[in-house]
Amino acid sequence: FYGANRPGANVSEGLLDQTWLLSMQAGVQNVYECIEAFSETDFTEDLERFDVPALLLHGEDDQIVPAGDAARKAERLIRDVTAIYYPGAPHGLTATLQDQVNADLLAFLKA
């Protein structure tokens, strides 16, 4: 989720512990149904209906939802999208690249 299995990864024990604690509070059936829903649902029609500017942020080394399987398709389907891909970034990039994500989010909102 955070790319901790990648060489040179700098993921704090605190972040890993926080994620573990949150994960242990989820019900097994709920987690299964969540994964089933996002992996088996086709959101093409929903993405094509976006009628407001959208910001798409995605890590290029996302091992959970690879950019090529989801983000690049979403980028093609959403009419007014600003897509930012973070080289080497994992799925949990809002925790591992907080400052960059916040700067990009603020720039998008100001534009």
N, C-alpha and C positions, 0 to 999 in steps of 0.2 A: 504494500500500500504506500509506503514511504520510500521505497527503493533501498531499504536497509541491507538488502542482499547484494547490492552492487558495490564493486570496488570503489573505495574512497568515499563511500556514503557517510554523512555526518548527521545521524538521526539520534537525538538525545534519548536516554533511558526514560526520562520523564514523559516524553511524547509517546514512546512505546507503551509505558505503563498506563498512561491515560487512555490510550486506545484499547488496551486489553481490558481495563476496568469497564469502559463503555460497552465493549463487545460482550462481556460476561453478563451484562444487565439485559441483554436482548433475549427474547424467547426464541428457541430453536425453530419453531414453526413460523414465527414472524420473519426470521432471517431467511429461511428457505423460500417463503412466498415472495419476499422482496427480491431475491436473486432471480427467482423464476419470472417474476413480472418484468424486471428490467432487461432480462436476457432473451425473453420470448415475445415481447411486445414490439410491434412495428409502429414507430412514432412518425413515419414519413408524412402522413397527412397533417398531423399536428404541426410539424416543423414548417411545412409549406404554407400554413395559415398565419404564421407570425406576421403582424402588421405594425410592429414597433421595432426600433433599432435594438439589436441584440449583441451581447458581448460573449464570445466563446473563448474560454481559456482551457488549454489542454497541455499536459506534459507529453513530450515526445517519447519518453520512456515509461509510459503508463502501462504497467503489467496487468492491471485489473480490467481496464477498458482501453485497449490499444487505439491510438489516434486514428490509424487507418481504418479501423472497424467502426468508428462512431463519429468522431469529431470532423473528419474530412467530409463524410457524407452529410452531416448536419450543416457544415459550411456551404455545401452546394445547394441545400434545400431552403435555407433561410434567406429571404430576399435582402434584408439590410443587416448584414452581420459584419462585425469586426472580429476577426479570428487572430488569436495570439497563441503561438505554440512555443513552449519553453523547452529548449534543447536539454536532454538528459533528465528532465523533471518527471517525477512519479505521479501517481493518481492523487495522492494527498498533498498536492503542491500548495494548497492554501495554508498548510502548516509548515512546509519546508521552505517555501519562498514567500513568506508573508509580506515582506517589504515590497518586493517586485509586484506581487498580485495587487496589493493595496494601491501602489502607484499607477498601475495599469487601469484599475477600476476607477480611480479618481479621474484619470485622464479621459476615460470613456464618458464618465458622467458630465465632465466639464465641456466636452465637445458637442 
